[in-house]
Amino acid sequence: MNNIIIGTAGHVDHGKTSLIRALTGTDTDRLKEEKQRGITIELGFADLKAPDGSTIGIIDVPGHEKFIRNMLAGIGGIDMVLLVVAADEGVMPQTQEHLDIVRLLNIRRGIIAVTKSDLVDEEWMTLVHADILEAVQGTFLEQAPMIDVSTKTGLGIEALREAVFDMASIPGRRNNDPDLLRMPIDRVFTIEGFGTVVTGTLVEGSVRVGQSVSVYPENKQARVRNVQVHGAMVDQARAGQRTAINLTSIKKEDLQRGQVLAAPDSLHPSRMIDVRLDVLASSARTVENNSRVHLHAGADEVLCKVVLLDRNALGAGESGYAQLRLEQPIALKQGDRFVIRYYSPVETIGGGAVLDAGPRKHRRNDPSVLSALAVRESGDERELMELAVKENSRSFPDITSIAKQMGIAQEEALRYGNEGVESGRLAQLSDRVFIHADFVKETTVHAERILSDYHAKYPLSPGMPREEFRSRIEQSLRIRDARHLERIIERLAEEGSLIWESAFAALTGFSVQYTDAQLEMRDDLLESYRKQAHEPPETDIVLEGCRDRELCRQILAALASEGLLVRLNPAVYMDAATLDAIVASIRQRLASQGTISLGELRDELSTSRKFAMQILEYCDEKKITRMEGDYRVSY
């Protein structure tokens, strides 16, 4: 069963509301002022039962120039348009503006209804038909059915109803995945005994009773208490249905037209959007760089500045890439359609498609930005997947976030990710985390530069301490989420780009190279530690005896990395072979006697109490021994 929403379009007082009443039996004028003035001011809604049992939703939009903003709030989620032209007036200014708007919103199906046909003769009707055909030439309505109707005599009403049923039966493609739930809110009210209710067109996804939802752009949380579709209570509403949702855990005062009800964490509000902007051929205005305009998207209206990315101005009939910088955040998705209206006087001048709903601030005429926007505009889903991963690699995106960003199922995104890995364009860090191959290359370049600089500065160090390297690479790459940073470093090590040891990182192939003078100092230091095997000096005392303290410090660290010295604690190095012999003796003593005391070790080594304590604390740290009263026992 198709879920179809039809929207009316046409000049004020051309009979849109009367036509809907004749088709459905529903009067869509709800407000007292609408009844008194005989014009539609707010959005109206009606249902039409199709022969197959499905229900077609109809949105009656205002035709008056003053209420175009209300018209735009309701027209965004429709599948087809019913263009209404009165026979006694023909095409009028709002007829043309409404036609421009539905074209900008990329609505591809429609029917033309010529109302008040009982008021004109055949000759006049012929002229009106010609007028309409001229207005729709080159548009999606050029080949649309045109049906003469009269709500007073009933002429053509049944024929129009059948044409609506025929067009509504054409299969559409909507995604009912609940993770993609999205409904622009066009009405907010309360019902006694139930509380807060919001209505709108479910543009994608599905919603069911009990579900948790978010309201964007504020990201307020709520829960679904009841769902109503076409006046009937249901457990679930699906994409393409006019839906009323009774919410709990949120106040009416926190809700307003223009917000979006959506699945939690599915939208990312932004004050900038990248777009393909088309200026109407009929526009008398030129859109210049930094022009201030009204943006209409979904049911929302926001003031914004147009930053043209590939030129200085857009004239009538021209198209280009732009970044809209908004005065308030908005929650959109790639592919959403929008309309812009001139700041003052307010008139429709253009619109287009959202290419990136949460971009960074761009420089104008940047080839890399324009290239990425071209992919967003016309790339297939594999190319879009690759671009999404590329732009988010610094945060190590998982499949869930990428699928939500692209508006596709997770299984589909995972398939595209695996295909990208096979082609070499993507790299996989875990079952659900992908990064771009270019980011791997960039990480390699940064890692090699960081380590090369370190080796040049500390030629006698075996490598940069692990934590220092991790911190430096994180800062250098401006990584926003370091959870998977360790995995990409390990990947570079597996590929042979670097050495990733337990204590340090180094360039592959790097080794400490001593000069003759350094080698002499190294040998002297090592010999000194061997002679003072059971009474090693504190490091500060050793450094005081060196002409070049920093060089001496580096050589001590190098000897430790070579395994010839061991850092017993932060203040003392000692000969590694001596320490190994002492530890072996302690293990043997524990195996035979079960315990060893500080005094016993001091006497056995003929050393000071201080050094014996340092040895035992080292053994405790390495989990060779542990304290039990005044003795050490096996750990």
C-alpha positions, -999 to +999 in steps of 0.1 A: +000+000+000+013+034-010+014+062+016+008+094-004+005+130+005-010+155-019-005+193-015-026+220-032-010+249-049-026+280-065-036+316-062-058+329-034-095+324-039-091+300-068-111+274-049-085+250-034-104+245-001-138+241-019-122+215-042-108+195-013-143+196+004-159+183-029-132+155-031-132+144+005-162+159+023-138+177+047-137+215+052-100+223+058-106+259+070-102+256+108-099+292+119-127+316+126-109+342+105-106+318+076-144+313+077-150+351+079-126+361+051-132+331+029-095+324+024-071+298+038-046+313+063-032+282+080-025+247+068-056+225+065-058+187+062-081+161+048-082+124+039-093+106+008-101+069+008-086+051-022-103+020-038-075-003-025-084+007+011-054+030+016-058+066+027-044+096+008-035+126+028-043+161+014-027+193+026-046+225+018-021+254+017-028+292+018-028+309-016-025+345-004+009+362-009+010+371+028+008+335+039+034+320+016+055+311+046+026+290+059+023+274+025+060+265+026+056+249+061+032+223+047+044+217+012+078+202+019+067+166+026+043+161-003+045+134-030+024+151-056+008+185-062-027+195-072-023+228-090-055+247-089-063+275-114-096+293-115-112+294-150-124+330-145-089+344-137-064+320-152-027+320-141-021+346-114+010+357-095+006+332-067-001+304-092+034+311-107+051+314-073+035+282-060+046+265-092+081+278-088+082+265-052+070+230-060+096+228-088+124+240-064+113+213-039+117+187-067+081+174-066+078+153-098+041+143-100+010+164-103-025+171-117-039+204-129-075+212-118-092+241-135-119+252-110-150+274-114-154+260-150-192+267-147-185+305-148-169+307-182-178+297-218-159+273-240-140+300-258-127+315-226-118+280-213-097+274-244-077+306-236-073+296-200-060+262-210-035+278-233-025+302-205-019+272-181+000+252-207+023+281-213+030+285-175+038+248-170+059+244-202+092+228-194+081+217-159+071+184-145+034+194-151+039+199-188+023+165-196+001+164-164-036+157-167-057+189-168-093+185-156-120+211-157-141+210-125-169+228-107-176+224-070-211+238-076-223+216-104-200+186-096-185+187-131-152+168-133-150+159-096-152+122-101-128+124-130-104+143-108-108+118-080-100+089-104-069+108-117-057+112-081-062+075-075-043+065-106-013+088-098-013+077-062-010+041-072+024+046-088+049+030-064+071+053-044+103+047-025+103+055+012+124+041+040+105+029+070+136+021+092+127+034+127+163+046+131+156+071+104+124+085+119+119+122+108+089+144+109+090+182+105+065+196+130+039+219+114+013+221+142+015+220+181-015+219+204-029+202+235-059+179+239-075+177+273-068+143+289-039+136+266-016+165+267+008+177+240+002+168+204+024+175+173+015+169+137+034+166+105+042+145+075+064+115+083+090+121+056+110+089+064+113+061+090+085+050+113+072+057+148+054+035+173+038+039+206+063+039+235+092+049+214+118+075+226+122+104+203+142+137+201+130+171+191+156+191+171+174+214+168+173+217+207+177+179+211+149+177+237+139+142+247+103+129+247+083+096+246+055+087+222+022+081+242-002+077+212+000+078+174-028+088+151-030+085+113-059+099+093-079+103+125-075+067+137-053+055+166-026+031+155+004+014+170+027+025+143+029+052+116+051+049+085+069+072+061+045+091+038+016+094+063+001+125+079+007+118+115-004+132+149+018+122+178+009+125+215+041+132+234+049+128+271+079+142+291+079+175+271+059+207+275+039+224+248+059+255+254+090+237+244+076+229+209+069+250+179+064+248+141+097+243+123+112+218+148+119+182+137+107+151+156+133+124+149+150+093+162+175+100+190+210+109+177+199+108+141+203+145+133+231+169+139+218+205+140+241+231+124+244+268+117+259+261+082+247+240+053+264+234+019+239+236-010+234+236-047+215+269-052+193+275-082+180+310-089+146+311-106+147+321-143+118+345-135+136+361-105+141+399-107+168+396-080+205+387-082+219+367-054+252+382-045+279+369-022+268+375+015+232+382+005+208+379+034+178+357+027+150+337+043+156+299+042+126+276+042+133+239+048+109+213+061+085+234+082+112+257+094+122+293+084+156+308+093+174+339+083+208+333+067+237+347+047+245+332+013+283+326+008+288+318-029+316+292-031+324+292-069+314+327-081+305+363-070+269+364-080+240+343-092+216+358-117+182+347-129+183+311-141+219+305-128+231+278-104+261+273-082+275+260-049+269+280-018+273+277+020+243+291+039+254+305+072+223+305+095+213+329+123+198+299+142+207+261+140+186+239+118+183+201+116+185+188+080+199+159+060+218+156+027+193+157-001+167+178+016+151+205-006+148+241+004+135+275-008+150+309-003+131+341-004+146+376-007+151+394+026+130+425+018+107+427+000+100+390+008+096+371-025+107+337-037+140+339-056+154+303-057+161+271-038+178+238-043+192+208-025+212+203+007+246+187-001+261+187+034+239+194+065+268+199+089+299+213+071+329+231+083+333+267+074+348+269+038+370+292+020+356+304-013+369+290-046+386+261-028+390+233-054+390+205-028+357+218-014+341+221-048+353+186-057+337+172-026+305+190-032+304+176-068+306+141-053+278+149-028+256+162-055+260+134-082+281+106-067+266+071-062+261+057-027+296+040-028+312+073-036+291+090-009+301+064+016+338+069+008+334+107+011+316+104+045+343+081+059+370+104+045+356+135+061+350+118+094+382+096+097+396+118+125+367+107+147+369+070+136+333+068+126+314+035+130+288+021+106+259+033+127+269+070+125+277+067+088+244+050+080+225+076+098+244+104+080+237+088+046+201+079+055+206+042+046+204+009+065+234-002+085+237-034+065+239-014+033+266+009+047+286-021+060+285-036+025+298-004+009+324-002+036+336-038+029+337-030-008+358+001-001+383-021+019+386-045-010+393-017-034+419-002-011+401+031-007+391+024+029+408+007+058+390-013+085+400-009+122+374-032+136+342-049+125+323-016+124+349+011+122+363+023+089+388+051+080+399+064+046+431+052+030+442+088+026+439+093+064+462+062+069+487+079+046+484+112+064+489+095+097+520+078+084+535+111+072+528+127+106+542+098+126+574+096+105+579+134+109+573+133+147+597+104+151+623+117+127+624+150+147+627+131+180+655+109+167+674+140+155+670+156+189+677+125+209+700+103+188+710+081+217+674+074+228+659+042+213+626+060+207+600+084+219+581+073+250+547+057+240+525+082+258+544+112+244+541+098+209+504+091+213+498+126+225+519+142+198+502+123+170+468+131+184+476+168+185+493+168+151+463+152+134+437+171+154+419+139+162+385+144+177+380+109+191+412+090+202+394+057+212+408+040+181+441+058+179+460+029+194+447+006+167+458+028+138+493+031+154+494-007+157+483-009+120+513+013+110+536-010+130+521-041+113+527-024+079+564-017+089+561+021+090+573+023+126+583+003+157+557+002+185+573-014+216+559-016+251+579+015+262+586+035+231+579+043+194+607+045+168+612+047+130+617+013+114+654+008+109+665+033+136+693+023+159+714+042+184+747+052+168+775+064+191+805+086+182+839+076+195+836+100+223+801+089+232+811+053+230+840+060+255+816+077+279+791+048+275+818+022+284+830+043+314+795+046+328+787+009+323+820-001+340+813+023+369+779+007+375+794-028+374+820-018+400+794-004+423+771-034+418+756-035+453+759+003+460+748+020+427+749+058+429+719+080+425+715+094+390+720+130+400+754+122+415+764+104+383+753+135+362+773+158+384+804+140+375+798+144+337+810+173+316+778+171+294+749+163+317+723+160+289+745+137+269+751+116+300+714+114+307+708+102+271+735+075+273+720+062+306+686+059+289+703+042+259+720+017+282+687+010+298+670+004+264+698-019+254+691-039+286+725-033+301+712-010+329+679-012+347+661+018+362+655+005+397+634+036+406+632+072+393+664+081+411+687+050+406+700+029+377+719-003+383+738-029+364+712-053+348+733-085+352+738-077+389+701-072+394+692-104+376+716-123+399+700-107+430+665-115+418+675-151+411+689-153+446+657-139+462+636-164+442+658-193+454+656-181+490+618-179+488+616-213+473+637-229+501+626-209+531+594-192+521+603-157+533+631-131+532+635-100+554+651-067+547+679-075+571+686-109+556+689-094+521+711-066+534+735-090+550+735-114+521+745-086+497+768-068+523+751-036+513+732-008+529+697-010+543+687+017+518+698-003+487+683-035+500+650-017+505+652-004+469+657-040+456+627-053+476+605-025+465+615-032+429+606-069+434+572-058+449+565-036+418+574-064+394+552-087+414+580-110+424+574-105+461+548-090+484+548-078+520+535-100+547+542-085+581+580-078+584+588-103+556+585-107+519+569-138+504+564-150+469+537-129+451 
